[in-house]
Amino acid sequence: MARYLSAAKIGLLVLTELYVEEAMPSDAVMPVLSFIASHLIGYDPNGPATSQATRWKKAERSVSLVISIKDFEKLLGSYPFLVGLPGKRLWDQFLSNLWGIDSLHSLGEFFERISSTLSKTREDLRDQGLDPDEPEPGIKLSHNSPLGAFVRRSRLEYQNLAFHDCTELWEDLVRYREPTRPHQNRKNPDFGRYSFDSVLLYGELEGWEVDKVAGLASAAYGDMLTGDRAGSLPVSTDDVETLLEFQIEQMQKYGNRTPLEIRHKFHDLLNGSLIVPSLRHYLAFLDAWRAGDYPTAFDFLHRYFDYTMEHRDRLFYQYALMNLAVLQADFGCHKEAMTAMLETVATARENRDITCLNFSLNWLFHFGQAHPHLVRELQSDKLLDTGKETLAFLRAKAKETGMWTLWSSVLLSEAKLCLIHGDSIATAFELLVRSSQIIVEKNMKGMLGQQFGLHSSLWGRLGLGHLAAVSCEVFLRCHTNHSMFDDEMKMICRLSLALLDQGKYREALEVLDKADENSLRSWRPSQHWHKYRGIVRLGRDLNHNNLGGAEQLLGQFLQTKGDDFEPDLAFAVDAAHINYLMRRGDLSSASEKVDRMESELQDESRDIYLRVKALLIRVSLLDRCGRPQRAFSLALRAANLCLRARLISLLWHAIGAVSNILVSMGEFEAAAQLLTAVLPRSLECESPALAAKLYSYLADASMGLAGQSESDTQAGEDEQASDREREAKGPEAANAAIQRRDEHLARAAMAVQRAFDEYSSIEDINSQCEMMAKKAVIMKVLGDMTSAAGYAAAYVELKQKAQSLSVDRGDPR
């Protein structure tokens, strides 16, 4: 097998020769040059690769060119040839030149002749007696141009080939062009059986014995002449290594596995090569890793690094450990992953590999954020620095060594750390802007996923739900082509959760279904995708009061270890479980679950957003138990934390909880003032559940104020006042009190209606029933018995619907 040359490259050289000889029409020049450039330097005539499918299709075309001559026919078959009989195509001339190489000697002459396509140097022109300042006639290739470099390298590679490799290259060319034999037979009546080899054709024409000619042909070409085309494919080592590097790049950079329809072509091409590069073991490791086959991935990782260490000693040993740590972390072996990564750090320091060291420390920081219980002992023993010290060290080293990707990643990590600890929002914005500047200046499009993800999280914490969703949509529409699929998957899941909060269950599932099917063949993204589909279905079942379906989904979630979930996803599952227990009426189990969740989040290094959410869940549980006043200090603490950390979306939850407690204490006016102040801002969060709860609290406060007005009226009638005061103030005061009562009742009715509309948007059946019951009571107090009866009938209908949905049912999707 040749190291660089192959039959397909000889075809490209023939095309180059036709171009230099100006033997093609003007309308074929650009397509031909684009075709040659796309297979030599990765040039795409349609612009940069715009999608994953485009990248794989381009690789498929490269493989197709190596193993078949049909791509040349597709390119040249539609263009006429400039010289010759009418009806002759450029494809015919290409085949004529290709079949003109009719012996091993002729192949050598072709490589000598192809050098004439290059422009002569000034010294050569002087030696030939020509004026070096005069341009050469015709088209000549510059030595430094892509085509000139291709011609020069091809000629040099052929000159360096051993005789055995030259014969293999000749046989590959014969096998490569063999499918075009019928076409040559139709176009050329003199084309015979041995026209592909001038030596055999000479023997046949000179009257050699038939048996001798056949024996010579069989010895030289084996069974190829009998129609059996089996054998090694006409591929070079360069083609194999380029193909392997492309697949590895796709898996490492974008997280994609090879599509099934293309994988078989790649497999045949690799199996057809006699040399098996070490990269093939690494490719098998990556494919098994992405497929979720841990034993196979572990085995091929050892094969690859055992092979490389035989040739490179211990120089790359730390990368073996690093890959091993990441592999074990993905499959849940977290302690083993931590041990392997710590050994990676020690080995990288020993070998002074700054790149590997910085990556390892960055990985350890993020691993510690996801699994703080595993690194707590290491931090206490000073084996690892604290998070801020680690990031400061990495930022300085990344800037010093010019590792722009790491520098941007560290700035984003620092901004995320500010959000987790509830530090200054201005500082977080500053870090985001600095990271964005590096990304734009260095054109690091692969970092945009992390950038937009953190922007979306920041807008969500600030209570700007629309901007959070827009950040996800902008990334998904504009930047997915240059980012890893893991980043795309996270943004898809974040957008689906935003739609879930708005009660758009079908749209949330449709967003998840838009994920690329081939990318979902990878094990880790597929698990992530299924979990978020389960979260969407679980939220829908809880709001629909389908407690049987919710129980089945929760059973599947709770069977998974907590370490397999990200912190946000684990909290979402726990919150849904508590919601389920509260809907079941099992408040004691819900309280125990809240206790466990709070104990896990009590460490101050945990995300303040999750800690405040846990406090609000405790407040909601106490309210459900009928003891809201016991949660007064918890609600105030949550509000204080939200105000300090600028968790605006949770701040409105906390203010709503405080107002509900004030209602239970009879402080209706104060509760109404609080709710009136926060309700307009709460609508910016685009959370119907939050708005509905606040409107419900406002209705309770208005009903309380209406009750106070009626009590004041009755108290005024019972007072022992003078006759003059009664005559002066009695009727007017009573009428004013009744008017105030009616106004408060009207406000309560309006608030209940708004709460009902918000609950209807998320299809929360139980809450709809509650609002309808409140509306019936308000109408009865107002004296509108007809409307009260209608609302009572609607309440009964909703209650029956809720009871019918509470039974087990299959998921319609």
Salt bridges, closest charged atoms under 4 A:
GLU17 OE2 - ARG113 NE 2.91
GLU60 OE1 - LYS57 NZ 3.63
GLU60 OE2 - LYS265 NZ 2.89
ASP92 OD1 - HIS183 NE2 2.66
GLU109 OE2 - HIS105 NE2 2.84
GLU112 OE1 - ARG155 NH2 3.16
ASP133 OD1 - ARG122 NH2 3.26
GLU136 OE1 - LYS120 NZ 3.87
GLU157 OE2 - ARG3 NH2 2.61
GLU157 OE2 - ARG153 NE 3.66
GLU168 OE2 - HIS164 NE2 3.02
ASP172 OD1 - ARG175 NH1 3.21
GLU178 OE2 - ARG181 NE 2.80
ASP238 OD2 - LYS9 NZ 3.85
ASP239 OD1 - LYS9 NZ 2.94
ASP287 OD1 - ARG257 NE 3.32
ASP287 OD2 - ARG263 NH2 3.11
ASP299 OD2 - ARG303 NH2 3.32
GLU400 OE1 - LYS397 NZ 3.89
GLU414 OE2 - ARG395 NH1 2.25
ASP423 OD2 - LYS388 NZ 3.97
ASP513 OD1 - ARG533 NH1 2.89
ASP513 OD2 - ARG813 NH2 2.67
GLU551 OE1 - ARG584 NH2 3.51
ASP563 OD1 - HIS371 ND1 3.92
ASP563 OD1 - HIS373 NE2 3.78
ASP574 OD1 - LYS593 NZ 3.20
ASP595 OD1 - ARG618 NH2 2.06
GLU598 OE1 - ARG618 NH2 3.53
ASP603 OD2 - ARG376 NH2 3.62
ASP607 OD2 - ARG461 NH2 2.61
GLU684 OE1 - ARG681 NE 3.51
GLU686 OE2 - HIS466 ND1 3.71
ASP700 OD1 - LYS774 NZ 2.95
ASP742 OD1 - ARG741 NH2 3.10
GLU763 OE1 - HIS544 NE2 2.27
ASP764 OD2 - ARG583 NH2 3.48
GLU770 OE2 - LYS774 NZ 3.84
ASP811 OD2 - ARG537 NE 3.66
ASP811 OD1 - ARG540 NH2 2.11
